[in-house]
């Protein structure tokens, strides 16, 4: 009998929800279904989902296809019309088991059949722990706050329970995730400190994307004294130009990014290129800010006008060809920063989490080619060379 297949598009939270959807499919009694968890952040993400759904329908005749997630909230009929799709389920209902047995498009709150704070693992090495959902802010380019709703922080007792289940299940690294984890009620740093104190079995803790509008110096300071908190942070930077950040409706400014630069913590960032009104001068401001921060990984992508957002109607739209060239320039800068950082690490010893297939991951979230070791182990590895964007490592005996 065919197993259910889950495909995720777009943001990290969608990817992290894969195991949760597998559990939903199992509880709903689905057999051989294909579930697509869609994203609506960019036009490209929606197009990729539609193409993948059509391809899956052609290659898997007779298998039921369910389409869930943010793109359904934005354009349900566009997915209903795709041959092979038997259900479309909006974001608020995708973890409600009953949604998979009938057509359900009404507004409503997510059913608690699946716990509000959900922990789910990917093999023995990693476990994703969702601590909140939704966002209270309205960036001019973004529709997530309307699709996911306002920020809701999950109860600490539920978070701790799921963390303990992940630890008991053998996960060596837990990743706190959500739409806007920076908005966790009571503060993210106090949550981390309490969680590590109450569950000493957590060996490594990582965080998903952080809003730079918050002061993250306390978190950086925590990584220096608490080795279980990984010294690599992802910032939703978006631009290094104060004027463009203002037009985006972002609450931070370039100085909030550049002041975080230090030699103990590494960063990855998101950058939108070609936002309406982004002149060559404003783009140069972004390059300068990136050179100050020196993130080892940059996810640059062109501005995508989302219908229903203010930015879609802004004047001074940037030609797509210009945005594409800027994306290439920014990504090249990111590759340079990563290469320089990795070369500087040659000869050092890293604490590496063993994943599958002879791959490990350093504290700074960089892959390492290693000998076959038990999955989930954390081992000391000497970094001896760089090969195709990965370290090559040898165990320290």
Secondary structure as UniProt FT lines:
FT   STRAND          5..8
FT   HELIX           12..16
FT   HELIX           18..27
FT   TURN            28..29
FT   STRAND          34..38
FT   HELIX           43..59
FT   TURN            61..62
FT   STRAND          65..69
FT   HELIX           70..74
FT   HELIX           76..80
FT   TURN            83..84
FT   STRAND          85..89
FT   HELIX           91..93
FT   TURN            94..95
FT   HELIX           97..100
FT   TURN            112..113
FT   STRAND          119..122
FT   TURN            123..125
FT   STRAND          126..130
FT   STRAND          132..133
FT   TURN            140..141
FT   HELIX           144..148
FT   STRAND          152..153
FT   HELIX           156..168
FT   TURN            169..170
FT   STRAND          173..177
FT   HELIX           181..183
FT   TURN            185..186
FT   HELIX           188..198
FT   TURN            200..201
FT   STRAND          204..207
FT   TURN            212..213
FT   HELIX           217..225
FT   TURN            227..228
FT   STRAND          232..238
FT   HELIX           242..248
FT   HELIX           254..258
FT   TURN            259..260
FT   STRAND          266..273
FT   TURN            276..277
FT   HELIX           280..293
FT   STRAND          297..302
FT   TURN            307..308
FT   HELIX           310..313
FT   HELIX           320..345
FT   TURN            346..347
FT   STRAND          349..354
FT   STRAND          359..361
FT   TURN            363..364
FT   STRAND          367..369
FT   TURN            375..376
FT   STRAND          378..387
FT   TURN            388..389
FT   STRAND          390..395
//
